[in-house]
Each structure stands twice: as structure tokens, then as C-alpha cells.
């Protein structure tokens, strides 16, 4: 069975829909789309539509949409997962790995955090958004995760009132909370992942003071992106 071609269309509605930007080049020169080809459009807000491509120009794709559907899983998820992570080094593929695979797993919000030992303190939000769009296109997800500006740990800790599951990655101690100790009916989870140098003692005290529990995955020290994805997978599968 041929795989569906999916294209992000921010303004999705019945009738004629235009798509501009980098996706046009990819559609024309890589996918070789032409007028008459069927495509699935999604708007990142939980809506999707099967559309017919009616026109291909140098800087624009035009589609005809007959009806727009709502994906219940992406439009109003019963659970929300926030990944509040130190920022991986930008000169590698680590940031793309974190965002792309986190999107595939189902992260709803990415909070890039700045710690005392952070070696990277800025992110290219446009890049992170583009990586999340590409991941949604690939995995069939119709809701884009929210990506916020980098913030300090103490600022993030002031926003925890809505969360009923709060954990942070830990390289030491017992694997707590294990799956049997996680609240089975949690609705809002936040996962904190520290920088390469680890949390400072003051940061650990701050986390503990806000009832953020340590969670160790495996027996080895993990990279930022590996830890974030591993803990996310464990939480979502609980």
C-alpha cells in the first residue's frame, strides 16, 4: 500500500487552500507532485483533509478541499506531556533528535530550559517548529506540539500547579517513581531533564521543594536527548 503524502497547511478549510514556503520546493522537486495528485493536509490543530492538488507553481501549491475532519486524539488529548529539557548542543543533530522523536512519541509542549551548567542557552524556534512539522508529516500526527522560548528553571517551577505528575531525570539512586508508583490516572505530566553537567545541588533542592520526583532510566549516564526520550516513553506507556 502506497504511503500517504502529507502536507502541513496552517489555514485548513473547505474550498481552495494555498500552501507556500519550503514545502513547495519539496513537493515539486522531491515528491514530484502534479495537478490531480491526492494529498492529505493537516493544520497542526487536530484537523485533516484529503485534498486534490489543483495547481503547482514556483512558490505555491493550491489544493481543493471538500471536507475537513477532526482527529479526536490530537484535537483534545486526554493527557498532556511537557518535556522541560536542557538544550542539547546545536552543532550536532541532538536538537533535531529531541524535537523530532519527541513529537513522534507524543510530547505536547517543549520547554527549553536554562540551567546553571547549561552550555547552550538559545534555540532556533523556527528550526524546532520545522522539525516538529516534518515529524508530524511522517508519523501521521495532526496536532503540532507547542514550543516556547527558553526559560530559567525557577521560572518553569512557578508554572507547576496544573501538573499531577512531576518527575526529573536522575543518574543515581533507585528507579523512582517506578511504573507501579506513578499515578495511573495522571492527566498532566512534566518531565525535567538536566544539562550535560547534571543538576547542581541547589537545582536538585529546588526540584525537590516543588515535589518533582527523581526517575532513573537504566544504569548509565544518558545524553540530554536520550534521557528526554526514554523518560517520555516510560511516562506515556504507563
Long-range contacts (C-beta under 8 A, 24 or more apart in sequence): 4-39, 4-40, 4-140, 5-31, 5-33, 5-37, 5-38, 5-39, 5-40, 6-39, 6-40, 6-41, 6-42, 6-136, 6-137, 6-138, 6-140, 7-39, 7-40, 7-41, 7-42, 7-61, 7-137, 8-41, 8-42, 8-43, 8-44, 8-133, 8-136, 8-137, 9-41, 9-42, 9-43, 9-63, 10-43, 10-44, 11-43, 12-41, 12-42, 12-43, 12-47, 12-48, 12-49, 12-65, 12-68, 13-65, 13-68, 14-65, 14-66, 14-67, 14-68, 15-64, 15-65, 16-54, 16-62, 16-63, 16-64, 16-65, 17-41, 17-51, 17-62, 17-63, 17-64, 17-65, 18-60, 18-61, 18-62, 18-63, 19-60, 19-61, 19-62, 19-63, 20-59, 20-60, 20-61, 22-130, 23-61, 24-58, 24-59, 24-60, 24-61, 27-56, 27-61, 28-56, 33-61, 39-63, 41-65, 42-136, 42-137, 42-142, 43-142, 44-133, 44-136, 44-142, 44-143, 44-144, 45-75, 45-142, 45-143, 45-144, 46-70, 46-71, 46-72, 46-73, 46-74, 46-75, 46-76, 46-142, 46-143, 47-71, 47-75, 47-142, 48-142, 71-142, 71-143, 73-143, 74-141, 74-142, 74-143, 75-142, 75-143, 77-106, 77-108, 77-143, 78-187, 79-186, 79-187, 79-188, 79-189, 79-236, 80-108, 80-109, 80-187, 80-188, 80-189, 81-106, 81-107, 81-108, 81-109, 81-189, 81-190, 81-191, 81-232, 81-235, 81-236, 82-107, 82-108, 82-109, 82-110, 82-111, 82-163, 82-188, 82-189, 82-190, 82-191, 83-107, 83-109, 83-110, 83-111, 83-191, 83-193, 83-228, 83-232, 84-111, 84-113, 84-156, 84-190, 84-191, 84-192, 84-193, 85-110, 85-111, 85-112, 85-113, 85-191, 85-192, 85-193, 85-224, 85-228, 86-112, 86-113, 86-114, 86-115, 86-118, 86-120, 86-193, 86-194, 86-195, 86-196, 86-224, 87-112, 87-113, 87-114, 87-118, 87-120, 87-121, 87-122, 87-123, 87-150, 87-224, 88-120, 88-223, 88-224, 88-225, 89-119, 89-120, 90-120, 90-123, 90-124, 94-223, 94-224, 94-225, 95-123, 95-127, 95-128, 95-131, 95-225, 96-127, 96-131, 97-225, 97-229, 98-224, 98-225, 98-228, 98-229, 99-128, 99-131, 99-132, 99-135, 99-147, 100-131, 100-132, 100-134, 100-135, 101-135, 101-225, 101-229, 102-145, 102-228, 102-229, 102-232, 103-131, 103-132, 103-135, 103-136, 103-139, 103-141, 103-144, 103-145, 104-135, 104-138, 104-139, 104-141, 105-229, 105-232, 105-233, 105-236, 106-141, 106-232, 106-236, 107-145, 107-232, 108-143, 108-145, 108-146, 109-145, 109-146, 109-147, 109-148, 110-145, 110-146, 110-147, 110-148, 111-148, 111-151, 111-156, 112-147, 112-148, 112-149, 112-150, 112-151, 113-150, 113-151, 113-152, 113-153, 113-156, 113-192, 114-150, 114-151, 114-152, 114-153, 115-153, 115-194, 115-195, 115-199, 115-200, 115-203, 116-200, 116-202, 116-203, 117-194, 117-195, 117-196, 117-197, 117-198, 117-200, 118-195, 119-195, 119-196, 119-197, 121-150, 122-150, 123-150, 125-149, 153-192, 153-203, 153-206, 154-206, 156-192, 157-206, 157-207, 157-210, 157-212, 160-190, 160-210, 160-212, 162-188, 163-188, 163-189, 163-190, 164-188, 164-189, 165-189, 165-190, 165-235, 166-190, 166-192, 166-210, 166-211, 166-212, 166-213, 167-191, 167-192, 167-212, 167-213, 167-214, 167-215, 167-231, 167-235, 168-192, 168-193, 168-194, 168-199, 168-207, 168-212, 168-213, 168-214, 168-215, 169-193, 169-194, 169-214, 169-215, 169-216, 169-217, 169-222, 169-227, 169-228, 169-231, 170-214, 170-215, 170-216, 171-198, 171-216, 171-221, 171-222, 172-216, 173-214, 173-216, 174-216, 175-215, 175-216, 175-217, 176-213, 176-214, 176-215, 176-216, 177-213, 177-215, 179-234, 179-238, 182-235, 182-238, 184-238, 186-238, 189-235, 191-215, 191-228, 191-231, 191-232, 191-235, 193-224, 193-227, 193-228, 193-231, 194-224, 195-224, 196-223, 196-224
